[in-house]
Structure formats: structure tokens, C-alpha cells
Amino acid sequence: MSAPTSAPALAARHVTSSGTRVYTLTVPAFPHFAANVFLVVRGDAVRPEYTALVDTGGSHEASTAALEAGLEAIRSEYGEAVAWNTLSRVMITHPHPDHVAGLPFVRGQTDAPVAAHEWAVATMQNPSGDPVKRQADMEDHILWLGLTGEGTEAEYAERLRRRARNSMLSEAVEVQTPLKDGDVLDDVFTVIHTPGHEGSQVCLRVDDLLLSADHLLPRNSPPLMPERFQRGAGLGHYLKSLDRIEELEGVSVALGGHDGPMQDWKGRIQNLRDRYHDKLRAVLDAAAAPITIHDLTHALHPRLRAIQAILLLDQTAALAEYLVAQGDLLETRREDGAALFVRAAQP
């Protein structure tokens, strides 16, 4: 996925059944990785009664510049009288850096109140958390993954330690409006808590349009990590959240946190279920004898590239954790404390 160097000349626009305008701004959240930011506008274009920014992109200059250029494009191309000083709300779907890292910049431009799921509040208001506990939790996780040796095990362990030292936000930002599942925010957004990819993630319904964040994407399945490492994460939560979204009626289009719109969003849900079915079958096939998450990851991905390693370790751990919960894998411990997984005997 390539990131644009600047905002597109014309922001993508969707108009909901009530006339609410939803603009998609694609910004380079990371180098070579784009994310979608949304501007939601209600009322007359010359004098909107309500405007909300959903997610904020990355923190680096290319991302924030693309965000400002996107707002200018909405003003010039569509005549919407939107500006930082007229913004009514900032909404964060989940506190991952490609969606929240630009928030300190945005906070410097507007006093609009910030909303996020209640589970995200601690991360956003105290992004450093307890560094000692974070490192201790990561050491336990490294051991559980089986990263106790040399070579790639040592390399991945060090990369995970570095990840534990990083914060999603460069500075704390107050969340004025903590949200729960089912809340209706500002009489505009219906909040749907969709844990799995991230424990505090929400999707937002606006009339017949769904902002599906990273829960539902048109091209990729979202990265997962095991619930043992993050509240609300994991494949079990993700699949239940897919079920929850699939039950929605009257939604004509879904807009994800990356890539383009999804008209056949229910078909995309079935495609994701099929994909995870195949991944789970591959894990079971590879776990004929006791195996660590590290070794299982390499068995599943023999051509594993270094850049993919940590995300695929997370995903493999989430798959194995789910299969243990389903009774299809058995989990034991090696003498050094590493988790071992083996296919359960069939009745």
C-alpha cells in the first residue's frame, strides 16, 4: 500500500441518507503506508451545523500536511466552510499510531472535544503508562512465544522489547467523552464496539454508512495479537465482532481505515471468515508435534521476510490461542517456560 505524498486534489465524498457528507482524506500515516481520515459534515455547506474529524493519521510532517491539504480541498472543491476553528468533535476509532499519532498536532489546531472508547482513555491520557510493568509484561510474552534462543529468536525478542518502549502517542491528550458500545455520539454516530484488532476499537454508523475502522478492510485482514497480551484483542473477539457488524441492516457502504469503499461489505465479511478458516487449518496441520509460536510462525511462513516477522508472530499467537480455547490445540510449557502447542487427539 503506497502512501501519497500529498492529499488528493479531490477528496472522496459520500452522502448519507440524511444528507450528511462524509469525506475521505488519505494521508501517509507512515512512509509507504496510507491511512484514511474522515471529515463528517452536517448542515448547510456555507454554515455547517456540525463537523467531526474521525482519526488523525500519523504524527510526521507529510501526514499532517496532507491532512491540512485535504481540508483545503474540501473547502475549495465542495464549498464546505470547514476549518479547525469550526470543528465540533474529534473522534478516535482506536489508539494505533496510524490513526491517533496525529492527535497532538490536531489538538494544537482545535479545541474540539475528543471522544474514544472508554478502554482507550488510559492509553491516550497516559501514553507512557508504567514503563517497568510494560517491559516486564513484554519479557513474559517473549518467553511465552519461545524467543529464548539465538538467531531469529533473539532478533525478534529485541524488536519486541523496542516495541514495548514505544508509545502510541508522543504526548498525552485528554479524552473529554469516553464511549461505550451502543452510545449515540452528538446525535450523529452510533458507536459499535468491535474488539479484536485492538481491544478498544469502535466502528461508527452514520445513517446508512459504516465507518469500519480497521475491523473491516477491503484488501487485508487486520493484524491481530493474542488476548493474553491485550484486553479485547484476539481472534475470538474479532470473529464475534464480525458477527455483530454483519447483523446491521440498511448499511449501503462501509469505509475502512485503509483503502477504498466497500459496497459488498457483507461479502467481504464472509471472505474474511473463509480466510481465517484456512489459516486455522494450516496451524493445526503444522502442530502435529509440540511446537513454539516462533517455530510455528516459520513453519507457516517459510519465506518470512524480516519486515513481516513481528506482525506474523502476533497473528500466529492469536490463531494458536483461539484454537486452544476451542479445544483443537493443547498448550503445555517447555522447561524454560516457553509455550508449546500440539494438535489435540481427535475423538
MARPADO-979022 format. One line per 2 residues: number of its first residue (from 1); their letters; for each residue x, y, z of C-alpha. Coordinates in Angstrom, 2 decimals, padded with zeros to 5 digits. Example, Ala and Ser with C-alpha at 12.3 -4.5 7.8 and 13.67 -1.06 7.14 Angstrom:
2
1	as	012.30/-004.50/007.80 ~ 013.67/-001.06/007.14
# end
This chain:
347
1	ms	000.00/000.00/000.00 ~ 001.67/003.21/-001.15
3	ap	001.25/006.43/000.75 ~ 000.52/009.60/-001.18
5	ts	002.94/012.48/-000.82 ~ 000.02/014.93/-000.51
7	ap	-003.75/014.87/-000.25 ~ -005.66/014.08/-003.46
9	al	-006.92/017.11/-005.38 ~ -010.50/015.98/-004.79
11	aa	-011.42/014.27/-001.53 ~ -013.65/011.21/-001.90
13	rh	-017.21/012.10/-000.85 ~ -020.17/010.03/000.30
15	vt	-023.59/011.47/001.13 ~ -025.72/009.51/003.59
17	ss	-029.49/009.06/003.52 ~ -029.94/012.14/005.76
19	gt	-027.66/014.33/003.64 ~ -024.65/014.07/005.94
21	rv	-021.43/014.40/003.94 ~ -018.54/012.06/004.72
23	yt	-015.19/012.95/003.13 ~ -012.28/010.52/002.96
25	lt	-008.81/012.01/003.25 ~ -005.98/009.59/002.54
27	vp	-002.80/010.57/004.37 ~ 000.67/008.96/004.63
29	af	000.44/007.72/008.21 ~ 003.83/006.01/007.84
31	ph	006.29/006.02/004.93 ~ 004.75/003.83/002.20
33	fa	001.61/003.20/004.29 ~ -001.54/005.27/003.94
35	an	-004.48/005.64/006.30 ~ -007.89/007.18/005.92
37	vf	-009.08/010.15/007.94 ~ -012.74/011.16/007.67
39	lv	-014.47/014.51/007.91 ~ -018.18/014.26/008.68
41	vr	-020.29/017.35/007.96 ~ -023.95/018.13/008.66
43	gd	-025.98/021.20/007.74 ~ -025.64/023.82/005.03
45	av	-022.24/023.82/003.32 ~ -021.84/027.58/003.81
47	rp	-022.58/027.29/007.52 ~ -022.32/023.65/008.71
49	ey	-024.06/022.91/011.99 ~ -021.68/020.05/012.84
51	ta	-018.26/018.82/011.69 ~ -016.28/015.90/013.09
53	lv	-012.82/014.58/012.31 ~ -012.60/010.80/012.63
55	dt	-008.99/009.68/013.24 ~ -005.95/011.85/012.66
57	gg	-003.30/009.94/010.70 ~ 000.38/009.99/011.66
59	sh	002.50/012.49/013.52 ~ 005.16/013.28/010.91
61	ea	005.08/016.33/008.69 ~ 003.98/014.58/005.50
63	st	000.89/013.19/007.24 ~ -000.15/016.41/008.97
65	aa	000.48/018.42/005.79 ~ -001.73/016.01/003.82
67	le	-004.43/016.40/006.45 ~ -004.39/020.19/006.15
69	ag	-004.29/019.98/002.35 ~ -007.28/017.64/002.45
71	le	-009.32/020.12/004.48 ~ -008.41/022.83/001.98
73	ai	-009.54/020.56/-000.88 ~ -012.92/020.07/000.80
75	rs	-013.30/023.83/001.09 ~ -012.23/024.60/-002.48
77	ey	-013.82/021.68/-004.33 ~ -017.08/021.34/-002.41
79	ge	-017.57/024.77/-000.88 ~ -017.74/023.38/002.65
81	av	-016.99/026.10/005.20 ~ -014.90/023.82/007.38
83	aw	-011.84/024.86/009.36 ~ -010.00/023.90/012.51
85	nt	-011.78/026.60/014.49 ~ -015.23/025.37/013.43
87	ls	-014.61/021.69/014.21 ~ -017.20/020.25/016.60
89	rv	-015.61/016.91/017.50 ~ -012.51/014.74/017.14
91	mi	-013.25/011.01/017.22 ~ -010.60/008.27/017.51
93	th	-011.60/004.79/016.39 ~ -008.67/003.08/018.14
95	ph	-005.29/004.15/019.55 ~ -002.90/002.73/016.95
97	pd	-000.29/005.20/015.69 ~ -001.59/005.35/012.11
99	hv	-004.93/006.56/013.49 ~ -004.06/008.51/016.64
101	ag	-000.46/009.74/016.40 ~ -001.55/012.94/014.65
103	lp	-003.81/013.85/017.56 ~ -001.32/016.14/019.37
105	fv	-000.99/018.13/016.13 ~ -004.77/018.28/015.75
107	rg	-005.17/019.30/019.39 ~ -002.83/022.21/018.65
109	qt	-005.22/023.41/015.93 ~ -008.61/022.97/017.60
111	da	-010.29/022.82/021.00 ~ -012.93/020.38/019.71
113	pv	-013.58/017.70/022.35 ~ -012.03/014.29/021.83
115	aa	-014.05/011.06/022.02 ~ -012.83/007.45/022.15
117	he	-013.92/004.15/023.65 ~ -013.53/004.03/027.42
119	wa	-010.84/001.34/027.17 ~ -008.68/003.70/025.08
121	va	-008.72/006.54/027.60 ~ -005.78/005.32/029.69
123	tm	-003.58/004.87/026.61 ~ -004.41/008.33/025.29
125	qn	-004.23/010.23/028.57 ~ -001.14/008.44/029.86
127	ps	000.64/007.05/026.78 ~ 003.83/006.16/028.66
129	gd	001.86/004.09/031.17 ~ 004.02/002.17/033.62
131	pv	007.27/001.56/031.70 ~ 008.53/-001.00/034.23
133	kr	005.33/-003.04/034.00 ~ 005.27/-002.77/030.22
135	qa	008.77/-004.20/029.96 ~ 008.00/-006.95/032.49
137	dm	004.86/-007.92/030.59 ~ 006.85/-007.99/027.36
139	ed	009.52/-010.24/028.87 ~ 006.80/-012.67/029.92
141	hi	005.35/-012.51/026.40 ~ 008.77/-013.08/024.80
143	lw	009.23/-016.18/026.93 ~ 005.74/-017.47/026.08
145	lg	006.44/-017.02/022.35 ~ 009.56/-019.18/022.64
147	lt	012.07/-016.42/021.87 ~ 014.71/-017.71/024.26
149	ge	017.49/-018.72/021.89 ~ 019.81/-017.15/019.36
151	gt	019.37/-016.16/015.71 ~ 015.87/-015.03/014.75
153	ea	014.61/-015.74/018.28 ~ 017.00/-013.19/019.75
155	ey	016.33/-010.73/016.91 ~ 012.55/-010.89/017.39
157	ae	012.89/-010.62/021.17 ~ 014.86/-007.39/020.84
159	rl	012.39/-005.95/018.36 ~ 009.53/-006.70/020.77
161	rr	011.42/-005.01/023.59 ~ 011.77/-001.92/021.41
163	ra	008.05/-002.05/020.66 ~ 007.29/-002.11/024.37
165	rn	009.32/001.08/024.82 ~ 007.32/002.94/022.15
167	sm	004.12/004.85/022.86 ~ 001.13/005.23/020.55
169	ls	001.15/008.98/021.26 ~ 004.06/011.37/021.66
171	ea	002.21/013.23/024.40 ~ -000.92/012.86/026.48
173	ve	-004.24/014.12/025.12 ~ -007.35/014.41/027.25
175	vq	-010.41/012.41/026.21 ~ -013.44/014.51/027.09
177	tp	-016.01/011.87/026.03 ~ -015.37/008.21/026.92
179	lk	-017.69/005.98/024.90 ~ -019.41/002.64/025.39
181	dg	-020.97/000.23/022.96 ~ -024.37/001.49/021.83
183	dv	-023.76/005.14/022.64 ~ -025.03/007.74/020.18
185	ld	-022.42/010.49/019.97 ~ -023.59/014.02/019.16
187	dv	-026.78/012.58/017.64 ~ -024.62/011.61/014.64
189	ft	-022.56/008.45/015.34 ~ -023.85/005.14/016.66
191	vi	-020.92/003.53/018.46 ~ -020.31/-000.18/017.90
193	ht	-017.52/-001.68/019.99 ~ -015.61/-004.11/017.75
195	pg	-012.67/-005.56/019.71 ~ -010.25/-007.97/018.05
197	he	-007.74/-005.99/016.03 ~ -007.45/-003.67/019.03
199	gs	-009.38/-004.07/022.25 ~ -010.88/-000.58/022.31
201	qv	-011.67/-000.27/018.60 ~ -015.07/001.04/017.55
203	cl	-016.95/001.20/014.29 ~ -019.23/004.19/013.73
205	rv	-022.55/004.13/011.94 ~ -023.77/007.33/010.29
207	dd	-027.21/006.71/008.80 ~ -026.69/004.12/006.02
209	ll	-022.88/004.41/006.08 ~ -020.45/002.50/008.30
211	ls	-017.01/003.76/009.25 ~ -015.50/000.34/009.86
213	ad	-012.03/001.46/011.06 ~ -009.52/-001.43/010.83
215	hl	-012.13/-004.01/011.75 ~ -013.29/-004.39/008.15
217	lp	-010.88/-003.58/005.33 ~ -011.33/-004.19/001.60
219	rn	-007.92/-005.71/000.85 ~ -006.38/-007.10/004.03
221	sp	-007.28/-008.90/007.20 ~ -006.28/-006.66/010.11
223	pl	-003.28/-007.64/012.25 ~ -004.22/-009.49/015.42
225	mp	-002.39/-010.22/018.64 ~ -003.42/-012.67/021.39
227	er	-005.81/-011.58/024.11 ~ -003.30/-012.70/026.73
229	fq	-001.28/-009.63/025.77 ~ -004.06/-007.07/025.34
231	rg	-007.58/-006.87/026.73 ~ -010.11/-007.37/023.95
233	ag	-007.58/-008.47/021.35 ~ -007.54/-011.86/019.67
235	lg	-009.31/-013.91/017.03 ~ -012.26/-014.88/019.22
237	hy	-013.17/-011.25/019.78 ~ -012.53/-010.43/016.13
239	lk	-014.89/-013.12/014.81 ~ -017.62/-012.14/017.27
241	sl	-017.23/-008.53/016.16 ~ -017.62/-009.62/012.53
243	dr	-020.88/-011.33/013.54 ~ -022.00/-008.14/015.24
245	ie	-021.34/-005.99/012.19 ~ -022.94/-008.50/009.82
247	el	-026.24/-008.15/011.70 ~ -026.52/-004.48/010.71
249	eg	-029.34/-003.74/008.28 ~ -029.66/-000.77/005.98
251	vs	-025.94/-000.07/005.56 ~ -025.15/000.60/001.90
253	va	-021.40/001.18/002.11 ~ -018.54/000.63/004.56
255	lg	-015.46/002.84/004.66 ~ -012.43/001.28/006.32
257	gh	-009.37/002.82/007.89 ~ -007.33/001.95/004.78
259	dg	-008.04/001.66/001.05 ~ -011.34/002.28/-000.70
261	pm	-015.08/001.86/-000.08 ~ -016.84/-001.48/000.31
263	qd	-020.31/-001.76/-001.23 ~ -020.35/-005.55/-000.82
265	wk	-019.18/-005.35/002.77 ~ -021.12/-008.44/003.87
267	gr	-019.40/-010.41/001.13 ~ -016.11/-009.12/002.48
269	iq	-017.03/-010.44/005.94 ~ -017.58/-013.92/004.52
271	nl	-014.29/-013.71/002.65 ~ -012.52/-012.91/005.92
273	rd	-014.19/-015.83/007.69 ~ -013.05/-018.17/004.91
275	ry	-009.55/-016.79/005.13 ~ -009.33/-017.40/008.87
277	hd	-010.73/-020.90/008.44 ~ -007.83/-021.66/006.10
279	kl	-005.30/-020.10/008.49 ~ -006.59/-022.14/011.41
281	ra	-006.43/-025.35/009.38 ~ -002.81/-024.54/008.47
283	vl	-001.94/-024.09/012.17 ~ -003.48/-027.44/013.06
285	da	-001.60/-029.16/010.24 ~ 001.70/-027.62/011.40
287	aa	001.19/-028.58/015.06 ~ 001.36/-032.37/014.71
289	ap	004.14/-032.34/017.34 ~ 004.67/-029.80/020.16
291	it	005.91/-026.53/018.70 ~ 006.57/-022.96/019.90
293	ih	004.93/-019.88/018.41 ~ 008.30/-018.88/016.92
295	dl	008.75/-022.21/015.17 ~ 005.08/-022.38/014.19
297	th	005.34/-018.96/012.57 ~ 008.28/-020.08/010.46
299	al	006.54/-023.34/009.57 ~ 003.52/-021.40/008.32
301	hp	005.61/-018.77/006.54 ~ 008.81/-020.42/005.25
303	rl	009.61/-017.35/003.13 ~ 009.06/-014.98/006.01
305	ra	010.54/-011.54/005.41 ~ 012.08/-009.74/008.37
307	iq	009.72/-006.78/007.97 ~ 006.71/-009.10/008.46
309	ai	008.09/-011.09/011.36 ~ 006.60/-009.34/014.39
311	ll	003.11/-008.98/012.91 ~ 003.12/-012.63/011.87
313	ld	004.32/-013.71/015.31 ~ 001.38/-011.78/016.77
315	qt	-001.04/-013.35/014.31 ~ 000.22/-016.90/014.83
317	aa	-000.07/-016.43/018.59 ~ -003.66/-015.21/018.17
319	la	-004.53/-018.22/015.99 ~ -002.97/-020.70/018.43
321	ey	-004.67/-019.04/021.41 ~ -008.05/-019.32/019.67
323	lv	-007.54/-023.00/018.83 ~ -006.63/-023.74/022.44
325	aq	-009.84/-022.06/023.57 ~ -011.75/-024.17/021.03
327	gd	-010.12/-027.37/022.31 ~ -008.39/-028.09/019.00
329	ll	-004.87/-027.40/020.30 ~ -003.32/-028.31/023.62
331	et	-000.94/-025.88/025.32 ~ 001.87/-027.05/027.59
333	rr	005.11/-025.46/028.74 ~ 008.70/-026.27/027.91
335	ed	011.22/-026.47/030.76 ~ 012.33/-022.89/030.11
337	ga	008.72/-021.64/030.24 ~ 008.04/-021.32/026.50
339	al	004.55/-022.33/025.42 ~ 004.25/-025.47/023.30
341	fv	001.24/-026.22/021.13 ~ 000.16/-029.57/019.75
343	ra	-002.92/-030.75/017.88 ~ -005.46/-032.35/020.22
345	aq	-006.26/-036.02/019.66 ~ -009.44/-036.50/017.66
347	p	-012.23/-038.41/019.43
# end
